Amino acid sequence: MRVHVVSDVHGNARDLARAGDGADALVCLGDLVLFLDYADHSRGIFPELFGTENADLIVELRTARRFEEARELGRRLWAGVDRAAATEAAVRKQYAELFAAFPTPTYATYGNVDMPPLWSEYALPGTTVLDGERVEIGGRVFGFVGGGLRTPMRTPYEIDDEEYAAKVEALGEVDVLCSHIPPEVPELVYDTVARRFERGSRALLDAIRKTRPRYALFGHVHQPQAQRMRVGATECVNVGHFASTGRPWALEW
């Protein structure tokens, strides 16, 4: 059995269409939407609406952790614009292309920049969306937890720690624990390029120690200090920033 796993697709529909080649199934751990490409500030919803110069500026402010200044810039730019309508229209355009690229079968969960209410409109019959749910793939039980935790970035699908922990608890014992964000381990949550700690989940870490899945798979941190490490009996793997690599991570048994 061979399963390919991707995360942080961020608009890369071209490579996504090939991500399932040679695999029995594809697993996607979220962040399909591209709001702003931190490597190429001309790509994404934000520069399409407000131009590359403003994208340069907001990246500079966020990278310097000047979040209130970044929010003030955002407020000025969005003034007079129907933010909800403009964002949804742009996300719908991306989702139409990205969901059409998924192979059959695909098992997917949400990232923190995704908009879950729209997924049911675009997921084709070969795509199964799971969040706080389990599925059997090739005789192994995969559990999925979508979304991220609250941060100053205020991305679209951030939830409270308690709600997130309840989804983790609902999974019970699984062979492969799939989430968008990593467990709360310093080496797994630190981004070496952004030079900051992203939010990881204590509930995921507790579940790993308690239930001892074979693997814990996740994304979210684009340039992690450690891409792979063992926590007890569990191999924890950041499957990679698919938007930039275009390569899935392979799990075989």
Secondary structure in CASP SS format (residue, H / E / C, confidence):
PFRMAT SS
TARGET T0000
AUTHOR 0000-0000-0000
METHOD secondary structure of the structure
MODEL  1
M C 1.00
R E 1.00
V E 1.00
H E 1.00
V E 1.00
V E 1.00
S C 1.00
D C 1.00
V C 1.00
H C 1.00
G C 1.00
N C 1.00
A H 1.00
R H 1.00
D H 1.00
L H 1.00
A C 1.00
R C 1.00
A C 1.00
G C 1.00
D C 1.00
G C 1.00
A C 1.00
D C 1.00
A E 1.00
L E 1.00
V E 1.00
C E 1.00
L C 1.00
G C 1.00
D C 1.00
L C 1.00
V C 1.00
L C 1.00
F C 1.00
L C 1.00
D C 1.00
Y C 1.00
A C 1.00
D C 1.00
H C 1.00
S C 1.00
R C 1.00
G C 1.00
I H 1.00
F H 1.00
P H 1.00
E H 1.00
L H 1.00
F H 1.00
G C 1.00
T H 1.00
E H 1.00
N H 1.00
A H 1.00
D H 1.00
L H 1.00
I H 1.00
V H 1.00
E H 1.00
L H 1.00
R H 1.00
T H 1.00
A C 1.00
R C 1.00
R C 1.00
F H 1.00
E H 1.00
E H 1.00
A H 1.00
R H 1.00
E H 1.00
L H 1.00
G H 1.00
R H 1.00
R H 1.00
L H 1.00
W H 1.00
A C 1.00
G C 1.00
V C 1.00
D C 1.00
R H 1.00
A H 1.00
A H 1.00
A H 1.00
T H 1.00
E H 1.00
A H 1.00
A H 1.00
V H 1.00
R H 1.00
K H 1.00
Q H 1.00
Y H 1.00
A H 1.00
E H 1.00
L H 1.00
F H 1.00
A H 1.00
A H 1.00
F C 1.00
P C 1.00
T C 1.00
P C 1.00
T E 1.00
Y E 1.00
A E 1.00
T C 1.00
Y C 1.00
G C 1.00
N C 1.00
V C 1.00
D C 1.00
M C 1.00
P H 1.00
P H 1.00
L H 1.00
W H 1.00
S H 1.00
E H 1.00
Y H 1.00
A C 1.00
L C 1.00
P C 1.00
G C 1.00
T E 1.00
T E 1.00
V E 1.00
L C 1.00
D C 1.00
G C 1.00
E E 1.00
R E 1.00
V E 1.00
E E 1.00
I E 1.00
G C 1.00
G C 1.00
R E 1.00
V E 1.00
F E 1.00
G E 1.00
F E 1.00
V E 1.00
G C 1.00
G C 1.00
G E 1.00
L E 1.00
R C 1.00
T C 1.00
P C 1.00
M C 1.00
R C 1.00
T C 1.00
P C 1.00
Y C 1.00
E E 1.00
I E 1.00
D C 1.00
D H 1.00
E H 1.00
E H 1.00
Y H 1.00
A H 1.00
A H 1.00
K H 1.00
V H 1.00
E H 1.00
A H 1.00
L H 1.00
G C 1.00
E C 1.00
V C 1.00
D C 1.00
V E 1.00
L E 1.00
C E 1.00
S E 1.00
H C 1.00
I C 1.00
P C 1.00
P E 1.00
E C 1.00
V C 1.00
P H 1.00
E H 1.00
L H 1.00
V H 1.00
Y E 1.00
D E 1.00
T C 1.00
V C 1.00
A C 1.00
R C 1.00
R E 1.00
F E 1.00
E C 1.00
R C 1.00
G C 1.00
S E 1.00
R H 1.00
A H 1.00
L H 1.00
L H 1.00
D H 1.00
A H 1.00
I H 1.00
R H 1.00
K H 1.00
T H 1.00
R C 1.00
P C 1.00
R C 1.00
Y E 1.00
A E 1.00
L E 1.00
F E 1.00
G C 1.00
H C 1.00
V C 1.00
H C 1.00
Q C 1.00
P E 1.00
Q C 1.00
A C 1.00
Q C 1.00
R E 1.00
M E 1.00
R E 1.00
V E 1.00
G C 1.00
A C 1.00
T E 1.00
E E 1.00
C E 1.00
V E 1.00
N E 1.00
V C 1.00
G C 1.00
H C 1.00
F H 1.00
A H 1.00
S H 1.00
T H 1.00
G C 1.00
R C 1.00
P C 1.00
W E 1.00
A E 1.00
L E 1.00
E E 1.00
W C 1.00
END
